[in-house]
Amino acid sequence: MHLPEASTTVFVDNPYHKAKIEHYLERAEDFFRMARYKQAQKLLGSVFALDPEDRSGLALQKAISVALSNLHSISHISHHNNGHTKQFRRGEVVLVVDQDERVLTSLAGTLHKYGFGAVGAGGLEEAIDALSTFKPSLIISEVNFENGSIGYDLYLWIRHNEELSTTPFLYLATRVTREMLIAGRRMGVDEFIVKPLDEEVVMASILHCLSRRKKKVA
């Protein structure tokens, strides 16, 4: 006697499953707005495990694929500096690292508004993982996280990475002390941006650092 094969389809009419799908989708959309695309994809995996044909999930999956494709193109172009960047308005990717999801969402939105590619990360490991895929033109990171001075750790890691060692680095901080400024300048940090963030100040700092780095390279 042959037992019937187990079905891989989950009946989404179950209110509990529907609630789980809605929760996963909501968080995946949050991550998408933060430009934390890998995290969004992981949550979509949970959605599709419950309902492989969820329309909202499929639409978000497509949006993520397009965003990643564009980022890969921008990162490749920027890294190799071949000049074909007009279709992206600005041929530069910015990595933003912060534990505050509101900051990531805000900065990702600002960067997209001004024609930059954006990649978000919520901590050191996530940032390093993103850097294994993308080569940003500039990195912005919070200095202090709940579990330590992650910003300093990331900065030192980058400066010891041959491919990234000259990448402009900006620090975000709720308060910039004299000691922080001295330490940052000695380390070679390009600039500090004080929270709460002002969109025009952020963009002025980014553009200034990128312009200064291009002059050095030239």
Steps between C-alpha positions, in 0.01 A plus 500: 500500500645834390456799723408824320782750461492792741364813340730804488204737468384677813134595519517877544131515594620421848481832695824420683688447172350817356618698802850356467513586131388856570762534772782367282392721210483810716851443632632414153360828370664681792835345412450589134449867594820483708685356195572185704421278206642170623298524819188574294569195286533276806159607625349444157628144526279461806206650309540262206535203734143576609366614163724463191256709294450795733456796264639765731802283570562439130472873427749582776733225380500657154569845645794363700641326192486825303663694784781246536557490125532879492734497800725238342517710184576821688755330726675342203504827305616708794768250600644482149446871426417450132280808482172337392296626793250746354211255503530483881512883545792446735718193455565454871386264773492607866504247785312618811555319831279579798304304760213752484260383230351847470841641410558228240161561343551876496850489354411238238210719388721809487771322300248368249345845470838646403581222254733281708484126542452406867579190706398483866642294785398470863838402642860395438441149365225616267722784375792268430266261322374787281860605425573152369242568227516875439790743482350829620629842407442619857409354839291664773492335841371569848788509750353333808261207499333333796767230491801728470688736270408313184572804287866500601525125443354535152727791417812307603383192307453711187836673532669159514315382189705578191201550268317729741783676684452835323119503513369825656354436846252721685393452861151558639477595866237637736775705665851572376741548788845653485653157566294348219613768256866457593482121473311517172740747341800298609346188351423680175120522515381741230216668686248485786125556458297580810155350563217580459579501131441793270458382141687794346788471747531127431507550123745790524733280707470208259561711190791681666672174595448345157628813326806516726580132439469542122745789510747287694469216250540743209 
